[in-house]
């Protein structure tokens, strides 16, 4: 980045934006919330919204991704445990764009301790409790109200999976 890097970090917003070619070191801080969006074909796609510590931003951000990232984080939690914040950092790599987007998540050594005030900086993931629900409620059968995806579908493409799971988002 150039001479405005510090200012960009200060005004970056609460969502973590990833770009093709980017590599992001993060720490998962808590369980995600779940939101749903209507697809053009009438189906539903789910997005998972994790509060994360972003080492690059030195801030708590919201990581919003789909099933492929959820699947990879599940595999990491099998090895590293389910304690939150996680007992490891994750490194998220973003390759491609649009419908050719692939995310890779791998565990990493904890880079540094979280700041003592990180919990005070946690975003409210449930600002709209009807369309964004706790993960635990979703697993038990609750469904978020699906939002229209006409604009959103361009912003958050259905992910390409790099495993044997069906792309049933």
C-alpha positions as CSV (number, residue, x, y, z in Angstrom):
1,X,0.0,0.0,0.0
2,X,1.0,3.6,-0.4
3,X,1.0,6.7,1.7
4,X,-2.7,6.4,2.7
5,X,-2.4,2.9,4.3
6,X,-2.9,4.2,7.8
7,X,-6.0,6.2,6.8
8,X,-7.5,3.3,4.9
9,X,-7.1,1.1,8.0
10,X,-8.8,3.7,10.1
11,X,-11.9,4.0,7.8
12,X,-12.1,0.4,6.7
13,X,-15.5,-0.5,8.1
14,X,-16.5,-3.6,10.1
15,X,-16.5,-6.1,7.3
16,X,-13.3,-7.8,6.1
17,X,-13.1,-7.4,2.3
18,X,-11.0,-10.0,0.6
19,X,-9.6,-9.7,-2.9
20,X,-8.2,-12.2,-5.4
21,X,-4.6,-12.9,-4.7
22,X,-5.0,-11.8,-1.1
23,X,-3.8,-13.7,2.0
24,X,-5.3,-12.9,5.4
25,X,-4.1,-13.9,8.8
26,X,-7.1,-14.0,11.2
27,X,-8.3,-15.4,14.5
28,X,-11.9,-16.7,14.8
29,X,-13.3,-15.0,17.9
30,X,-16.8,-16.5,18.3
31,X,-19.4,-18.6,16.5
32,X,-20.9,-17.1,13.3
33,X,-24.3,-15.8,12.7
34,X,-26.1,-17.1,9.6
35,X,-27.9,-15.1,6.9
36,X,-29.7,-16.3,3.8
37,X,-30.1,-14.9,0.3
38,X,-32.5,-15.8,-2.5
39,X,-30.7,-17.0,-5.6
40,X,-31.9,-16.1,-9.1
41,X,-33.0,-19.7,-9.6
42,X,-35.3,-19.6,-6.5
43,X,-32.9,-21.5,-4.2
44,X,-31.3,-20.2,-1.1
45,X,-27.6,-19.5,-0.4
46,X,-26.3,-19.2,3.2
47,X,-23.6,-16.8,4.4
48,X,-21.7,-17.3,7.7
49,X,-20.6,-14.2,9.5
50,X,-17.7,-14.7,11.9
51,X,-16.2,-12.1,14.2
52,X,-12.5,-12.3,13.6
53,X,-9.3,-10.5,14.7
54,X,-7.6,-9.1,11.5
55,X,-3.9,-8.8,12.1
56,X,-3.6,-6.6,9.0
57,X,-6.3,-4.2,10.2
58,X,-5.4,-4.6,13.9
59,X,-9.2,-4.7,14.5
60,X,-12.2,-6.9,15.0
61,X,-13.9,-7.5,11.6
62,X,-16.7,-9.5,10.3
63,X,-15.7,-12.3,7.9
64,X,-18.7,-13.2,5.7
65,X,-18.2,-16.4,3.6
66,X,-20.1,-19.5,2.5
67,X,-20.1,-23.2,2.9
68,X,-16.5,-23.9,1.6
69,X,-15.0,-21.7,4.4
70,X,-17.4,-23.3,6.9
71,X,-16.3,-26.8,5.8
72,X,-12.6,-25.9,6.1
73,X,-13.0,-24.3,9.5
74,X,-14.9,-27.4,10.7
75,X,-11.9,-29.6,9.7
76,X,-9.5,-27.2,11.5
77,X,-11.7,-27.3,14.7
78,X,-11.5,-31.1,14.7
79,X,-7.7,-30.8,15.1
80,X,-7.4,-27.6,17.2
81,X,-10.6,-27.9,19.3
82,X,-13.7,-25.9,19.6
83,X,-12.5,-23.3,22.1
84,X,-13.2,-19.7,21.1
85,X,-11.3,-17.6,20.4
86,X,-9.6,-20.4,18.4
87,X,-6.3,-21.9,19.7
88,X,-4.8,-21.1,16.3
89,X,-4.8,-18.4,13.7
90,X,-6.2,-19.1,10.3
91,X,-4.7,-18.0,7.0
92,X,-7.4,-17.4,4.4
93,X,-6.3,-17.2,0.8
94,X,-8.6,-15.8,-1.9
95,X,-8.1,-16.8,-5.5
96,X,-10.1,-15.9,-8.6
97,X,-13.2,-13.8,-8.9
98,X,-16.9,-14.2,-9.5
99,X,-18.0,-17.8,-9.9
100,X,-14.4,-18.9,-10.2
101,X,-13.6,-17.8,-6.6
102,X,-11.8,-20.4,-4.4
103,X,-11.0,-19.8,-0.7
104,X,-8.4,-21.9,1.1
105,X,-8.2,-21.9,4.9
106,X,-5.3,-23.3,6.8
107,X,-4.3,-23.2,10.5
108,X,-1.3,-21.2,11.6
109,X,0.6,-20.4,14.7
110,X,-0.8,-17.7,16.8
111,X,1.0,-14.5,15.7
112,X,0.4,-12.5,18.8
113,X,-1.9,-12.2,21.8
114,X,-5.2,-10.5,21.3
115,X,-5.4,-7.0,22.7
116,X,-7.0,-6.9,26.2
117,X,-10.0,-4.9,24.9
118,X,-10.9,-7.0,21.9
119,X,-14.3,-8.1,23.5
120,X,-15.4,-4.5,23.8
121,X,-14.9,-4.1,20.1
122,X,-17.0,-7.1,19.1
123,X,-19.6,-6.2,16.4
124,X,-23.3,-6.9,16.9
125,X,-23.9,-9.7,14.4
126,X,-27.6,-9.8,15.1
127,X,-28.7,-6.3,14.2
128,X,-31.5,-7.8,12.2
129,X,-32.5,-10.9,14.2
130,X,-35.0,-12.2,11.6
131,X,-32.6,-12.3,8.7
132,X,-29.3,-12.9,10.6
133,X,-29.6,-15.6,13.3
134,X,-27.1,-17.3,15.7
135,X,-25.4,-20.4,14.2
136,X,-26.7,-22.5,17.1
137,X,-30.3,-21.7,16.2
138,X,-29.8,-22.5,12.6
139,X,-28.3,-25.9,13.3
140,X,-31.3,-26.6,15.5
141,X,-33.7,-25.9,12.6
142,X,-34.4,-22.1,12.6
143,X,-34.1,-20.4,9.3
144,X,-33.2,-16.8,8.7
145,X,-35.5,-14.8,6.4
146,X,-33.9,-14.8,3.0
147,X,-33.1,-11.4,1.6
148,X,-33.3,-10.7,-2.1
149,X,-30.0,-11.2,-3.8
150,X,-30.2,-9.1,-7.0
151,X,-27.4,-6.8,-5.8
152,X,-25.9,-9.2,-3.3
153,X,-25.3,-12.0,-5.8
154,X,-22.7,-9.8,-7.6
155,X,-21.0,-8.9,-4.3
156,X,-20.9,-12.4,-2.8
157,X,-20.5,-15.1,-5.5
158,X,-21.4,-18.7,-4.9
159,X,-18.1,-20.2,-4.1
160,X,-16.3,-22.9,-6.0
161,X,-15.4,-25.8,-3.9
162,X,-12.0,-27.4,-3.8
163,X,-13.3,-30.6,-2.2
164,X,-15.9,-33.4,-2.9
165,X,-18.9,-31.6,-1.4
166,X,-21.7,-30.7,-3.7
167,X,-22.1,-27.0,-4.3
168,X,-25.6,-27.0,-2.8
169,X,-25.6,-23.5,-1.5
